[in-house]
């Protein structure tokens, strides 16, 4: 978005597989659908399907991103029947500020599932192997396999002609973010160019950028 200096944001969340009995739920900044059928079209609103899920769109819920106080909240609450007392709970905070561009924040609360792994780790109680580089070693660097894709198309993951910020160790990336924010006048989200230069060429090189 314009707000993030070219860095990625979440535009839509897709949920499917056995937990949804083969159905497909999509939730984005402005729309939601189940198997292609629009749902939650008014504000506030509810959508329920017995034995599958319960959903509500309202303005009640926690902020999942700093700096959002005072802005109108549009929050989608999802509770998927998964055999547990609590269910698989997902909160989606929608943001559609004209000056920023559309995006969402997502929080997932769930019990561990067999074979679980991905962006947030494998949920085995060992935070060490949830490090981004270790996750990329386990599941690869090219995203979701085509045969498991919930979206109609997939943007190819190709090797760029420069280092990939996802290969920067977490501690060094934190240092890069702090340095680049200061260098670029206190920007909330620093530029990708500065982050890459700091991570892979060093502070001295980033200073000349």
NORGI-V619991 format. One record per helix or strand of 2 or more residues. SS is the DSSP state (~ for helix, > for strand). FROM is the first residue (numbers start at 1). TO is the last residue. If there is no record, write none. Layout:
SS:FROM:TO
SS:FROM:TO
//
This chain:
>:12:15
~:18:20
>:25:28
>:32:34
>:37:39
>:45:49
>:53:58
>:74:80
>:88:95
>:103:109
~:127:130
~:132:139
~:146:148
~:165:167
~:170:183
~:192:201
~:203:208
//
